[in-house]
Amino acid sequence: MLNAVAAALLASSIIIPPGAPNETPPPDHITIDIVTINGSGCPAGTAAVAVSEDNKAFTVTYSDYLAQVGVGAKPTDLRKNCQLNLRVNVPQGFTYGIASADYRGFAHLERGAYAIEKANYYFQGMSQTESISHRYNGPVSDDWQATDTTEVAAIVYSPCGEKRNFNINTELRVYAGTSNTATTTSFMTMDSTDGNLETTYHFAWKTCP
């Protein structure tokens, strides 16, 4: 996903497979299993993964991912995070990278308050990508959306012929700033219109030798 992601290539240990990126996805349907899920933003049983029918994207759906400050909020509520460890099962002869990621939610921020959404990803045994942050300033009470895009030449691919789990780290932080936390509440969620967070990661495919 991300700006300095090329540094994660670790050229000494990773073989970049041949084939053009963003080519036609494999004909067989991929599957994704949640291996572990940890974090205050994704308690057990509140996250699920679905793969698109065309194999071009998958969606991580959460139901309890909210950071807040002010009336009714505990001190620990200002930061929520989630780390997903996924096993992506792809057909033989293919590997994948993540070309872009879309994050959606809702923010209610009082005047003087602000919030930050941050995310990164990495394959097991490889360096983490640089986190990309998006800041939202109050006053605002509206849906939000952020898109992190990787340049084609910088997409990190899972090494061919190796099973490496895929890790996704996301974080929400809400800061009171100059708002009055004794009388107001500011919050931010990753939340779609139906009440579930939907974070979509778009695949880039390559064929392997």
C-alpha positions as a Markdown table, in Angstrom:
| # | Residue | x | y | z |
|---|---|---|---|---|
| 1 | Met | 0.0 | 0.0 | 0.0 |
| 2 | Leu | 2.3 | 2.5 | 0.7 |
| 3 | Asn | 4.8 | 5.2 | 0.0 |
| 4 | Ala | 8.2 | 3.8 | 1.1 |
| 5 | Val | 7.1 | 0.2 | 0.6 |
| 6 | Ala | 10.0 | -0.5 | -1.8 |
| 7 | Ala | 12.3 | -0.6 | 1.2 |
| 8 | Ala | 10.5 | -3.7 | 2.4 |
| 9 | Leu | 11.5 | -5.7 | -0.7 |
| 10 | Leu | 14.7 | -7.1 | 1.0 |
| 11 | Ala | 16.2 | -7.9 | -2.3 |
| 12 | Ser | 18.7 | -10.2 | -0.8 |
| 13 | Ser | 16.1 | -12.7 | 0.3 |
| 14 | Ile | 13.0 | -12.1 | -2.0 |
| 15 | Ile | 12.7 | -13.3 | -5.5 |
| 16 | Ile | 10.3 | -11.1 | -7.5 |
| 17 | Pro | 8.3 | -13.4 | -9.7 |
| 18 | Pro | 8.1 | -12.7 | -13.5 |
| 19 | Gly | 5.0 | -11.4 | -15.1 |
| 20 | Ala | 3.3 | -8.1 | -15.3 |
| 21 | Pro | 1.5 | -6.7 | -12.2 |
| 22 | Asn | -2.2 | -6.1 | -12.2 |
| 23 | Glu | -2.7 | -8.9 | -14.8 |
| 24 | Thr | -5.8 | -11.0 | -14.9 |
| 25 | Pro | -6.5 | -12.7 | -11.5 |
| 26 | Pro | -6.4 | -16.5 | -11.3 |
| 27 | Pro | -9.4 | -18.4 | -12.5 |
| 28 | Asp | -9.8 | -20.4 | -9.3 |
| 29 | His | -11.3 | -18.7 | -6.3 |
| 30 | Ile | -8.9 | -17.8 | -3.5 |
| 31 | Thr | -9.8 | -18.2 | 0.1 |
| 32 | Ile | -8.6 | -16.3 | 3.2 |
| 33 | Asp | -8.5 | -17.7 | 6.7 |
| 34 | Ile | -8.1 | -15.5 | 9.8 |
| 35 | Val | -5.2 | -17.1 | 11.8 |
| 36 | Thr | -5.1 | -14.7 | 14.7 |
| 37 | Ile | -6.8 | -11.4 | 15.5 |
| 38 | Asn | -5.6 | -9.1 | 18.3 |
| 39 | Gly | -6.3 | -5.6 | 19.4 |
| 40 | Ser | -8.7 | -3.4 | 21.3 |
| 41 | Gly | -10.6 | -2.5 | 18.1 |
| 42 | Cys | -11.4 | -6.1 | 17.1 |
| 43 | Pro | -12.4 | -8.2 | 20.1 |
| 44 | Ala | -12.9 | -11.9 | 19.5 |
| 45 | Gly | -15.8 | -12.6 | 17.1 |
| 46 | Thr | -16.0 | -9.1 | 15.7 |
| 47 | Ala | -14.0 | -9.5 | 12.5 |
| 48 | Ala | -14.6 | -11.4 | 9.3 |
| 49 | Val | -13.0 | -11.6 | 5.8 |
| 50 | Ala | -14.8 | -12.0 | 2.4 |
| 51 | Val | -13.2 | -12.3 | -1.1 |
| 52 | Ser | -14.8 | -10.7 | -4.1 |
| 53 | Glu | -16.1 | -13.0 | -6.8 |
| 54 | Asp | -13.6 | -11.7 | -9.4 |
| 55 | Asn | -10.6 | -12.3 | -7.0 |
| 56 | Lys | -9.6 | -8.7 | -7.3 |
| 57 | Ala | -10.3 | -7.6 | -3.7 |
| 58 | Phe | -11.1 | -8.8 | -0.2 |
| 59 | Thr | -13.0 | -7.1 | 2.5 |
| 60 | Val | -12.3 | -7.1 | 6.2 |
| 61 | Thr | -15.5 | -6.4 | 8.2 |
| 62 | Tyr | -15.5 | -5.3 | 11.9 |
| 63 | Ser | -18.4 | -4.6 | 14.2 |
| 64 | Asp | -16.8 | -3.1 | 17.2 |
| 65 | Tyr | -14.0 | -0.6 | 16.2 |
| 66 | Leu | -14.5 | 2.8 | 17.9 |
| 67 | Ala | -12.1 | 5.3 | 19.5 |
| 68 | Gln | -13.5 | 8.2 | 21.6 |
| 69 | Val | -12.7 | 10.9 | 24.1 |
| 70 | Gly | -15.0 | 12.9 | 26.4 |
| 71 | Val | -18.3 | 12.1 | 28.2 |
| 72 | Gly | -18.7 | 8.4 | 28.7 |
| 73 | Ala | -15.2 | 7.5 | 27.4 |
| 74 | Lys | -12.6 | 5.7 | 29.4 |
| 75 | Pro | -9.0 | 6.9 | 29.2 |
| 76 | Thr | -8.0 | 3.9 | 27.1 |
| 77 | Asp | -10.8 | 4.5 | 24.6 |
| 78 | Leu | -8.8 | 7.3 | 22.8 |
| 79 | Arg | -6.8 | 4.7 | 20.9 |
| 80 | Lys | -8.1 | 1.5 | 19.3 |
| 81 | Asn | -6.1 | -0.9 | 17.1 |
| 82 | Cys | -6.3 | -4.2 | 15.3 |
| 83 | Gln | -3.8 | -6.6 | 13.9 |
| 84 | Leu | -5.0 | -9.3 | 11.6 |
| 85 | Asn | -2.9 | -12.3 | 10.7 |
| 86 | Leu | -4.3 | -13.8 | 7.5 |
| 87 | Arg | -3.6 | -17.0 | 5.5 |
| 88 | Val | -4.2 | -16.2 | 1.8 |
| 89 | Asn | -4.7 | -19.4 | -0.2 |
| 90 | Val | -3.9 | -18.7 | -3.8 |
| 91 | Pro | -3.9 | -21.2 | -6.8 |
| 92 | Gln | -0.6 | -22.7 | -7.7 |
| 93 | Gly | 1.4 | -20.6 | -10.1 |
| 94 | Phe | 0.3 | -17.2 | -8.8 |
| 95 | Thr | 1.4 | -14.8 | -6.1 |
| 96 | Tyr | -0.1 | -11.5 | -5.0 |
| 97 | Gly | 0.7 | -8.0 | -3.6 |
| 98 | Ile | -1.6 | -5.3 | -2.3 |
| 99 | Ala | -2.0 | -2.4 | -4.7 |
| 100 | Ser | -4.3 | -0.2 | -2.7 |
| 101 | Ala | -6.5 | -0.2 | 0.4 |
| 102 | Asp | -9.7 | 1.7 | 1.1 |
| 103 | Tyr | -10.8 | 2.6 | 4.7 |
| 104 | Arg | -14.2 | 3.9 | 5.5 |
| 105 | Gly | -15.9 | 5.1 | 8.7 |
| 106 | Phe | -17.7 | 7.8 | 10.5 |
| 107 | Ala | -16.3 | 10.6 | 12.6 |
| 108 | His | -18.0 | 13.0 | 15.0 |
| 109 | Leu | -15.4 | 15.5 | 16.2 |
| 110 | Glu | -16.1 | 18.5 | 18.3 |
| 111 | Arg | -14.5 | 21.9 | 17.5 |
| 112 | Gly | -10.9 | 21.6 | 18.6 |
| 113 | Ala | -10.7 | 17.8 | 18.5 |
| 114 | Tyr | -9.0 | 15.7 | 15.9 |
| 115 | Ala | -8.6 | 12.1 | 14.9 |
| 116 | Ile | -6.0 | 10.0 | 13.1 |
| 117 | Glu | -6.4 | 6.8 | 11.1 |
| 118 | Lys | -3.2 | 4.8 | 10.4 |
| 119 | Ala | -2.5 | 1.6 | 8.7 |
| 120 | Asn | 0.3 | -0.6 | 7.3 |
| 121 | Tyr | 0.8 | -4.2 | 6.3 |
| 122 | Tyr | 3.6 | -6.8 | 5.8 |
| 123 | Phe | 4.2 | -10.4 | 4.9 |
| 124 | Gln | 5.5 | -12.8 | 7.6 |
| 125 | Gly | 9.2 | -12.6 | 7.8 |
| 126 | Met | 9.5 | -9.3 | 5.9 |
| 127 | Ser | 9.9 | -5.7 | 7.1 |
| 128 | Gln | 6.7 | -3.7 | 7.8 |
| 129 | Thr | 5.7 | -1.1 | 5.3 |
| 130 | Glu | 5.7 | 2.5 | 6.3 |
| 131 | Ser | 2.5 | 3.5 | 8.0 |
| 132 | Ile | 0.2 | 5.9 | 6.2 |
| 133 | Ser | -1.7 | 8.4 | 8.4 |
| 134 | His | -4.8 | 10.4 | 7.6 |
| 135 | Arg | -5.9 | 13.3 | 9.9 |
| 136 | Tyr | -9.4 | 14.6 | 10.4 |
| 137 | Asn | -10.1 | 17.9 | 12.2 |
| 138 | Gly | -13.3 | 19.0 | 14.0 |
| 139 | Pro | -15.8 | 20.2 | 13.9 |
| 140 | Val | -17.1 | 17.4 | 11.7 |
| 141 | Ser | -19.9 | 14.8 | 11.8 |
| 142 | Asp | -19.8 | 12.8 | 8.7 |
| 143 | Asp | -18.6 | 9.7 | 6.9 |
| 144 | Trp | -14.9 | 9.5 | 6.0 |
| 145 | Gln | -12.9 | 7.6 | 3.5 |
| 146 | Ala | -9.1 | 7.1 | 3.0 |
| 147 | Thr | -7.3 | 5.4 | 0.2 |
| 148 | Asp | -3.7 | 4.3 | 0.4 |
| 149 | Thr | -2.2 | 3.4 | -3.0 |
| 150 | Thr | 1.1 | 1.8 | -3.9 |
| 151 | Glu | 3.0 | 2.7 | -7.1 |
| 152 | Val | 3.2 | -0.3 | -9.4 |
| 153 | Ala | 6.9 | -0.6 | -9.2 |
| 154 | Ala | 6.8 | -0.5 | -5.4 |
| 155 | Ile | 4.2 | -3.3 | -4.8 |
| 156 | Val | 5.6 | -5.9 | -2.4 |
| 157 | Tyr | 4.7 | -9.5 | -3.5 |
| 158 | Ser | 4.6 | -12.6 | -1.4 |
| 159 | Pro | 7.5 | -14.8 | -2.6 |
| 160 | Cys | 6.6 | -17.5 | -5.1 |
| 161 | Gly | 6.3 | -21.0 | -3.7 |
| 162 | Glu | 6.3 | -19.9 | -0.1 |
| 163 | Lys | 3.5 | -19.8 | 2.4 |
| 164 | Arg | 3.7 | -16.5 | 4.2 |
| 165 | Asn | 0.9 | -15.1 | 6.3 |
| 166 | Phe | -0.3 | -11.6 | 5.6 |
| 167 | Asn | -0.5 | -9.1 | 8.5 |
| 168 | Ile | -2.7 | -6.0 | 8.5 |
| 169 | Asn | -2.2 | -3.3 | 11.2 |
| 170 | Thr | -4.8 | -0.6 | 11.6 |
| 171 | Glu | -5.2 | 2.1 | 14.3 |
| 172 | Leu | -7.7 | 4.9 | 15.2 |
| 173 | Arg | -6.8 | 7.7 | 17.7 |
| 174 | Val | -9.0 | 10.5 | 18.8 |
| 175 | Tyr | -7.5 | 13.6 | 20.6 |
| 176 | Ala | -9.5 | 16.1 | 22.6 |
| 177 | Gly | -7.3 | 19.0 | 21.6 |
| 178 | Thr | -9.0 | 22.2 | 22.8 |
| 179 | Ser | -12.5 | 20.6 | 23.0 |
| 180 | Asn | -14.3 | 20.4 | 26.3 |
| 181 | Thr | -14.3 | 16.8 | 27.3 |
| 182 | Ala | -16.5 | 17.5 | 30.4 |
| 183 | Thr | -19.5 | 18.3 | 28.2 |
| 184 | Thr | -18.8 | 16.8 | 24.8 |
| 185 | Thr | -17.8 | 13.5 | 23.2 |
| 186 | Ser | -15.7 | 13.0 | 20.0 |
| 187 | Phe | -15.4 | 9.7 | 18.3 |
| 188 | Met | -14.2 | 7.9 | 15.2 |
| 189 | Thr | -15.2 | 4.5 | 13.9 |
| 190 | Met | -14.4 | 2.4 | 10.9 |
| 191 | Asp | -18.0 | 1.9 | 9.9 |
| 192 | Ser | -20.1 | 1.5 | 6.7 |
| 193 | Thr | -23.7 | 2.6 | 6.3 |
| 194 | Asp | -24.9 | -0.8 | 7.7 |
| 195 | Gly | -22.9 | -0.4 | 10.9 |
| 196 | Asn | -20.0 | -2.7 | 9.9 |
| 197 | Leu | -16.5 | -1.5 | 9.1 |
| 198 | Glu | -15.4 | -2.4 | 5.6 |
| 199 | Thr | -11.7 | -2.2 | 4.7 |
| 200 | Thr | -11.1 | -3.3 | 1.2 |
| 201 | Tyr | -7.6 | -4.4 | 0.0 |
| 202 | His | -7.1 | -4.6 | -3.8 |
| 203 | Phe | -4.9 | -7.3 | -5.1 |
| 204 | Ala | -2.2 | -7.1 | -7.8 |
| 205 | Trp | -1.3 | -10.5 | -9.3 |
| 206 | Lys | 1.8 | -12.0 | -10.9 |
| 207 | Thr | 2.4 | -15.4 | -12.4 |
| 208 | Cys | 5.2 | -17.6 | -10.9 |
| 209 | Pro | 7.7 | -19.7 | -12.8 |
